Amino acid sequence: VVLPAVVLPAAAVVAVLPAAVILPAVVVLRVAVAIVEMGLRAVVAALPVAVILPAVVVLPVVAVVVTAVFLMTLLSMMLPPVMVLPIVAVPLIVAVPLIVAVPPVVATMKQTV
């Protein structure tokens, strides 16, 4: 009888927290990546294309990982570790493919146009 009393509130928190945390986390990740990319663009302008593509893929990933570690550290101060990992992992799983896929596609489109 004690189990539902513990599981239901925990399930409610787990159900609400991702929505409350994932969206801001994805926004924070995008902002962090945008800042890194702005700095990167100044450097990229002076580099040949062969150097640009790896940089365009690697740097956003580095920015995402750094931001994720920062978010995990921040969240672990407020939440138990069991809850922190899914909260950070889910946005990462969603955000990394988007962040990695978009710049090369945009770069390729710019070159072909």
N, CA, C and O of each residue as an XYZ file, in Angstrom:
452
protein
N       0.842     -1.210      0.000
C       0.000      0.000      0.000
C       0.874      1.256      0.000
O       0.461      2.301     -0.503
N       2.067      1.154      0.557
C       2.975      2.318      0.598
C       3.522      2.632     -0.797
O       3.754      3.792     -1.134
N       3.722      1.592     -1.595
C       4.335      1.762     -2.919
C       3.598      2.778     -3.802
O       4.235      3.697     -4.316
N       2.254      2.642     -3.998
C       1.572      3.646     -4.832
C       1.733      5.066     -4.294
O       1.833      6.017     -5.069
N       1.757      5.209     -2.975
C       1.905      6.539     -2.373
C       3.247      7.166     -2.742
O       3.362      8.389     -2.811
N       4.258      6.337     -2.980
C       5.583      6.837     -3.375
C       5.684      6.938     -4.891
O       6.217      7.913     -5.423
N       5.169      5.924     -5.584
C       5.327      5.847     -7.043
C       4.527      6.929     -7.759
O       5.033      7.551     -8.693
N       3.285      7.162     -7.337
C       2.436      8.126     -8.044
C       2.987      9.552     -8.013
O       3.077     10.181     -9.067
N       3.361     10.092     -6.841
C       3.971     11.438     -6.863
C       5.270     11.466     -7.672
O       5.538     12.428     -8.391
N       6.069     10.411     -7.552
C       7.323     10.346     -8.321
C       7.017     10.336     -9.812
O       7.678     11.019    -10.594
N       5.998      9.548    -10.208
C       5.607      9.485    -11.621
C       5.114     10.848    -12.101
O       5.413     11.263    -13.221
N       4.360     11.539    -11.252
C       3.858     12.871    -11.611
C       5.018     13.843    -11.807
O       5.026     14.623    -12.760
N       5.990     13.795    -10.908
C       7.165     14.672    -11.014
C       7.945     14.349    -12.283
O       8.356     15.249    -13.015
N       8.145     13.049    -12.537
C       8.889     12.628    -13.737
C       8.134     13.025    -14.995
O       8.749     13.365    -16.006
N       6.790     12.985    -14.946
C       5.991     13.363    -16.115
C       6.053     14.867    -16.381
O       6.125     15.293    -17.534
N       6.027     15.672    -15.313
C       5.990     17.131    -15.473
C       7.387     17.711    -15.678
O       7.571     18.622    -16.487
N       8.370     17.187    -14.949
C       9.725     17.743    -15.006
C      10.335     17.767    -16.404
O      10.888     18.790    -16.808
N      10.249     16.653    -17.161
C      10.868     16.718    -18.490
C      10.349     17.893    -19.311
O      11.136     18.621    -19.916
N       9.024     18.087    -19.337
C       8.460     19.198    -20.106
C       8.973     20.532    -19.573
O       9.297     21.435    -20.345
N       9.046     20.650    -18.240
C       9.485     21.901    -17.625
C      10.981     22.131    -17.826
O      11.435     23.274    -17.880
N      11.746     21.044    -17.936
C      13.210     21.170    -18.002
C      13.742     21.023    -19.422
O      14.692     21.708    -19.801
N      13.137     20.132    -20.215
C      13.669     19.855    -21.554
C      13.628     21.105    -22.427
O      14.618     21.438    -23.078
N      12.486     21.801    -22.445
C      12.376     22.973    -23.313
C      13.405     24.039    -22.949
O      14.137     24.494    -23.828
N      13.488     24.459    -21.666
C      14.548     25.424    -21.329
C      15.948     24.875    -21.603
O      16.827     25.607    -22.056
N      16.152     23.580    -21.326
C      17.481     22.999    -21.549
C      17.853     23.059    -23.025
O      18.985     23.394    -23.372
N      16.893     22.730    -23.897
C      17.158     22.782    -25.343
C      17.433     24.223    -25.758
O      18.321     24.479    -26.571
N      16.670     25.167    -25.198
C      16.895     26.588    -25.503
C      18.289     27.010    -25.036
O      19.022     27.676    -25.767
N      18.646     26.614    -23.805
C      19.976     26.945    -23.268
C      21.061     26.345    -24.157
O      22.051     27.004    -24.472
N      20.865     25.085    -24.561
C      21.838     24.430    -25.441
C      21.964     25.195    -26.751
O      23.073     25.432    -27.230
N      20.830     25.582    -27.331
C      20.864     26.306    -28.608
C      21.585     27.649    -28.437
O      22.374     28.049    -29.293
N      21.308     28.337    -27.329
C      21.942     29.636    -27.084
C      23.450     29.457    -26.916
O      24.240     30.207    -27.490
N      23.844     28.450    -26.119
C      25.274     28.184    -25.916
C      25.946     27.866    -27.244
O      27.038     28.355    -27.535
N      25.285     27.045    -28.038
C      25.833     26.674    -29.344
C      25.896     27.896    -30.252
O      26.872     28.083    -30.979
N      24.857     28.730    -30.214
C      24.838     29.936    -31.047
C      26.002     30.858    -30.697
O      26.638     31.430    -31.582
N      26.275     30.999    -29.398
C      27.386     31.853    -28.955
C      28.715     31.291    -29.463
O      29.553     32.023    -29.989
N      28.889     29.982    -29.297
C      30.120     29.343    -29.782
C      30.224     29.499    -31.293
O      31.297     29.783    -31.826
N      29.092     29.309    -31.983
C      29.116     29.396    -33.447
C      29.416     30.812    -33.923
O      30.075     30.988    -34.948
N      28.939     31.832    -33.190
C      29.234     33.212    -33.580
C      30.738     33.458    -33.529
O      31.317     34.030    -34.453
N      31.359     33.022    -32.442
C      32.811     33.137    -32.337
C      33.501     32.329    -33.420
O      34.510     32.744    -33.991
N      32.930     31.167    -33.686
C      33.499     30.259    -34.683
C      33.426     30.857    -36.084
O      34.351     30.697    -36.881
N      32.317     31.550    -36.384
C      32.125     32.086    -37.744
C      33.227     33.066    -38.121
O      33.666     33.105    -39.270
N      33.673     33.859    -37.149
C      34.759     34.807    -37.412
C      36.021     34.056    -37.824
O      36.739     34.473    -38.733
N      36.280     32.932    -37.135
C      37.451     32.114    -37.453
C      37.236     31.397    -38.779
O      38.136     31.321    -39.616
N      36.017     30.870    -38.957
C      35.691     30.082    -40.152
C      35.857     30.906    -41.424
O      36.273     30.383    -42.458
N      35.532     32.192    -41.347
C      35.624     33.059    -42.525
C      37.033     33.039    -43.119
O      37.206     33.207    -44.326
N      38.038     32.831    -42.263
C      39.426     32.859    -42.724
C      39.958     31.469    -43.096
O      41.100     31.337    -43.538
N      39.121     30.428    -42.914
C      39.607     29.063    -43.133
C      39.090     28.477    -44.445
O      38.026     28.867    -44.926
N      39.852     27.532    -45.028
C      39.355     26.840    -46.220
C      38.226     25.861    -45.862
O      38.084     25.462    -44.706
N      37.431     25.483    -46.864
C      36.259     24.619    -46.658
C      36.636     23.283    -46.017
O      35.885     22.767    -45.188
N      37.784     22.716    -46.386
C      38.206     21.413    -45.847
C      38.335     21.460    -44.325
O      38.104     20.458    -43.648
N      38.702     22.617    -43.795
C      38.856     22.773    -42.347
C      37.510     23.128    -41.710
O      37.247     22.769    -40.563
N      36.659     23.836    -42.463
C      35.404     24.352    -41.909
C      34.461     23.229    -41.499
O      33.933     23.249    -40.387
N      34.237     22.244    -42.377
C      33.219     21.225    -42.086
C      33.471     20.475    -40.787
O      32.548     20.356    -39.981
N      34.695     19.956    -40.539
C      34.915     19.313    -39.236
C      34.682     20.290    -38.075
O      34.112     19.911    -37.053
N      35.117     21.533    -38.230
C      34.947     22.534    -37.169
C      33.473     22.803    -36.908
O      33.055     22.939    -35.758
N      32.681     22.882    -37.983
C      31.245     23.162    -37.863
C      30.541     22.029    -37.132
O      29.568     22.264    -36.416
N      31.025     20.793    -37.307
C      30.407     19.647    -36.630
C      30.940     19.506    -35.207
O      30.162     19.277    -34.281
N      32.255     19.637    -35.019
C      32.877     19.350    -33.722
C      32.541     20.417    -32.680
O      32.192     20.082    -31.548
N      32.640     21.686    -33.042
C      32.456     22.742    -32.045
C      31.068     22.800    -31.418
O      30.961     22.951    -30.201
N      29.985     22.684    -32.220
C      28.665     22.638    -31.567
C      28.537     21.469    -30.596
O      27.929     21.610    -29.535
N      29.105     20.316    -30.949
C      29.039     19.146    -30.062
C      29.776     19.455    -28.762
O      29.285     19.134    -27.680
N      30.951     20.076    -28.862
C      31.711     20.463    -27.667
C      30.873     21.423    -26.821
O      30.799     21.284    -25.600
N      30.246     22.396    -27.481
C      29.404     23.365    -26.759
C      28.262     22.665    -26.040
O      27.940     22.998    -24.900
N      27.649     21.690    -26.713
C      26.529     20.943    -26.121
C      27.002     20.158    -24.906
O      26.347     20.164    -23.864
N      28.144     19.479    -25.039
C      28.658     18.654    -23.937
C      28.994     19.537    -22.736
O      28.653     19.203    -21.601
N      29.660     20.657    -22.986
C      30.019     21.578    -21.896
C      28.755     22.086    -21.205
O      28.682     22.123    -19.977
N      27.759     22.476    -22.005
C      26.498     22.966    -21.439
C      25.799     21.867    -20.652
O      25.251     22.124    -19.580
N      25.815     20.642    -21.178
C      25.162     19.515    -20.501
C      25.816     19.245    -19.149
O      25.131     19.022    -18.151
N      27.142     19.268    -19.129
C      27.867     19.044    -17.868
C      27.501     20.144    -16.869
O      27.267     19.877    -15.690
N      27.456     21.374    -17.359
C      27.073     22.503    -16.504
C      25.661     22.312    -15.955
O      25.426     22.496    -14.760
N      24.712     21.940    -16.836
C      23.323     21.715    -16.407
C      23.244     20.584    -15.393
O      22.527     20.690    -14.399
N      23.981     19.496    -15.640
C      23.966     18.360    -14.719
C      24.480     18.787    -13.347
O      23.912     18.418    -12.319
N      25.553     19.562    -13.344
C      26.123     20.037    -12.078
C      25.107     20.903    -11.343
O      24.896     20.758    -10.139
N      24.482     21.807    -12.094
C      23.487     22.708    -11.513
C      22.303     21.926    -10.949
O      21.878     22.155     -9.817
N      21.773     20.994    -11.759
C      20.594     20.220    -11.346
C      20.912     19.278    -10.193
O      20.070     19.053     -9.323
N      22.136     18.720    -10.181
C      22.477     17.751     -9.135
C      22.522     18.409     -7.754
O      22.432     17.727     -6.734
N      22.662     19.735     -7.726
C      22.614     20.439     -6.444
C      21.182     20.490     -5.900
O      20.967     20.576     -4.691
N      20.204     20.435     -6.821
C      18.804     20.590     -6.418
C      18.030     19.273     -6.397
O      17.071     19.127     -5.640
N      18.443     18.323     -7.220
C      17.674     17.085     -7.387
C      18.534     15.872     -7.079
O      19.761     15.948     -7.136
N      17.895     14.743     -6.750
C      18.681     13.512     -6.574
C      19.282     13.060     -7.910
O      18.668     13.274     -8.955
N      20.470     12.440     -7.898
C      21.162     12.038     -9.135
C      20.300     11.181    -10.064
O      20.427     11.265    -11.285
N      19.422     10.356     -9.481
C      18.569      9.478    -10.297
C      17.697     10.297    -11.242
O      17.388      9.849    -12.346
N      17.296     11.495    -10.814
C      16.426     12.338    -11.640
C      17.223     13.224    -12.594
O      16.717     13.607    -13.649
N      18.450     13.548    -12.236
C      19.247     14.481    -13.043
C      19.610     13.874    -14.395
O      19.508     14.540    -15.425
N      20.034     12.614    -14.391
C      20.505     11.982    -15.624
C      19.448     11.976    -16.724
O      19.734     12.411    -17.839
N      18.206     11.486    -16.438
C      17.202     11.517    -17.514
C      16.877     12.934    -17.973
O      16.650     13.169    -19.160
N      16.854     13.876    -17.035
C      16.517     15.264    -17.391
C      17.553     15.832    -18.360
O      17.194     16.556    -19.289
N      18.824     15.515    -18.158
C      19.875     16.036    -19.036
C      20.037     15.154    -20.271
O      20.292     15.657    -21.365
N      19.890     13.843    -20.099
C      20.106     12.914    -21.214
C      19.071     13.099    -22.320
O      19.414     13.080    -23.502
N      17.807     13.278    -21.942
C      16.744     13.369    -22.957
C      16.941     14.578    -23.878
O      16.916     14.418    -25.098
N      17.139     15.799    -23.320
C      17.391     16.926    -24.231
C      18.638     16.724    -25.084
O      18.668     17.122    -26.248
N      19.680     16.097    -24.500
C      20.898     15.832    -25.271
C      20.600     14.923    -26.444
O      21.028     15.179    -27.569
N      19.851     13.842    -26.169
C      19.520     12.887    -27.226
C      18.722     13.589    -28.324
O      18.883     13.292    -29.508
N      17.858     14.525    -27.918
C      17.055     15.271    -28.890
C      17.900     16.344    -29.579
O      17.824     16.513    -30.796
N      18.703     17.064    -28.797
C      19.381     18.259    -29.306
C      20.611     17.955    -30.151
O      20.831     18.605    -31.173
N      21.418     16.977    -29.740
C      22.687     16.731    -30.442
C      22.476     16.431    -31.924
O      23.142     17.042    -32.760
N      21.563     15.502    -32.287
C      21.368     15.269    -33.730
C      20.934     16.536    -34.463
O      21.388     16.794    -35.578
N      20.052     17.332    -33.838
C      19.601     18.576    -34.472
C      20.759     19.542    -34.657
O      20.935     20.121    -35.729
N      21.550     19.710    -33.594
C      22.651     20.676    -33.622
C      23.738     20.225    -34.595
O      24.333     21.046    -35.293
N      23.994     18.921    -34.636
C      25.036     18.400    -35.529
C      24.562     18.427    -36.973
O      25.347     18.718    -37.876
N      23.284     18.128    -37.205
C      22.772     18.011    -38.570
C      22.574     19.366    -39.242
O      22.808     19.496    -40.444
N      22.146     20.372    -38.488
C      21.744     21.632    -39.111
C      22.908     22.398    -39.750
O      22.806     22.745    -40.927
N      24.026     22.687    -39.030
C      25.074     23.512    -39.652
C      25.656     22.938    -40.955
O      25.807     23.689    -41.919
N      25.992     21.623    -41.026
C      26.515     21.108    -42.302
C      25.506     21.235    -43.436
O      25.880     21.519    -44.574
N      24.218     21.025    -43.128
C      23.178     21.156    -44.157
C      23.126     22.597    -44.643
O      23.062     22.850    -45.846
N      23.155     23.544    -43.704
C      23.136     24.968    -44.062
C      24.389     25.326    -44.856
O      24.311     26.034    -45.860
N      25.551     24.834    -44.403
C      26.816     25.114    -45.100
C      26.767     24.574    -46.524
O      27.205     25.244    -47.459
N      26.235     23.362    -46.691
C      26.134     22.751    -48.021
C      25.185     23.559    -48.893
O      25.457     23.778    -50.074
N      24.067     24.005    -48.313
C      23.097     24.792    -49.074
C      23.722     26.104    -49.535
O      23.495     26.535    -50.665
N      24.506     26.741    -48.668
C      25.143     28.014    -49.021
C      26.124     27.822    -50.183
O      26.235     28.673    -51.066
N      26.838     26.678    -50.164
C      27.830     26.427    -51.215
C      27.161     26.151    -52.558
O      27.663     26.566    -53.602
N      26.017     25.442    -52.529
C      25.365     25.077    -53.787
C      24.603     26.247    -54.391
O      24.417     26.306    -55.607
N      24.154     27.190    -53.540
C      23.366     28.330    -54.051
C      24.273     29.337    -54.723
O      23.800     30.362    -55.215
